[in-house]
Amino acid sequence: MYGIFAGAVILAHFLFITFVAAGGLLVWRWHRLAWVHIPAVVWGVVIELTGWICPLTPLENHLRRLSGSSPYSGGFIEQYLIPVIYPANLTANTQYILGALVIVVNLVIYIIIIRKNCSSD
């Protein structure tokens, strides 16, 4: 059962990362979602730029240990999601670039949304 919970945490982690990176596109359609998206972006950027460990990572590892599995071995989730969440050779410079990219992409999306809303008023 712990293995299933660990897989669910990996999936949640992946979905959160996706939301941080591209959630501005959802905000484009549902503006109120910005109240959730902006804090998520701030959290994601802080994690990337400071090198902190997301709390989901130790939780996932703990659940894997409880299940008796070795970390990151097995099926679809381990094969396809883990390399996205934990890329090989991730350096501090790469994390800074990823953090900056998240900021730039989301700023562009929010600027477009704001301009669109201002021009329609």
N, C-alpha and C positions, 0 to 999 in steps of 0.2 A: 504494500500500500504506500510506503514511503517513496518508492520509485515513481509512482503515479503523481504524488504530491510534488516531487522534485521536477518532474516533467511539466507540471502545471506552472511551477514557479519559473521555469525556463521560458515557457510560452508567454507568461505575463511579462517577463523581463523583455522579451523580444517585442511584444506589443507596445510596451511603454516606450522603448527606444524608437520604434516606428512612429508613435504618437508625438514624441518630442521632435523628431526630425521632420515629419510631414503633416503634423496635426493642424498646422496653419491652413492647409487646404480644406480641412473640415470646418475651421472657423470661417472660412470664406462663405460657406453655406449656412452654418449655424453660428452666428456671431456670439451668442452667449457662452459658447464653448471656450471662448478666450479666457474666461475666468478660471478654467481648469488647465488650459493649454499653456498659458504664460508661466504659471508656477512650475509646471512640468519642465518647460524649456529651461527655466532658471536652474532647477535642480539638476537636469542633465548636463548643462554647461558647467556648473560648479563641480560635478563629479569628474567631468573630462579635464577641466583646467587645473584642478587641485590634485588629481591622482587619488582621490578618495575611493573607497570601495563601496559600491551600491549595496545597501542592506539585503537586497535579494540574492546577491552572490553567496554570502556566508550561509543564508537560509537554505539555498539550493544545495550547497556542499554538505551541510548538516543532514539534510533529508537523504542525500545520496549515501552518506556513511551509514545512516540508520537502516537504509534498505539493503546494505551490504554490496551495493554496486560500486564499481570504480568510477570515478568522475569521467563524464563525457564519453562513455562508450555505449553502443547500442543502436537504437533505431533512428527514425526520421528526425526527431527533435535534436538528438546529439549530433547527427551527421550534418544537418542543414542549418539549424538555428544557432548552435554553440559557436561555430566559426564566425558568424556575424556578430554575436555578442562579445566573444572573446577572440578577436583575430590573432593569428600567430604574429610574432615579432612586433607587438604593439609597444611603441616607444612613447616617451613623454612628448616628444615633438609631434608625433602622429596624433596624440590625444589633444594637443593644443590646436592642431589643424582641424581635427574633427569638431572640437568645441567652437572654433571660429566659424566653421562651415554651418553648423547648426544656427548660430547667431545670424549669419548673413542670409541664409535661406529664409529663416522665419521673419527677419526684418523686411526683406523684399516682399514676402507674402502679405505681411501686415500693412506695409506702405500701400500696396495695391488695394487692399481692402479698404483702408481709410480714404484713399483718394476716390475710389468708386462710390463710397458712401457719401463723401462730401460733395461730389459732383451730382449725385442724384437728389440732394436736398434742395 
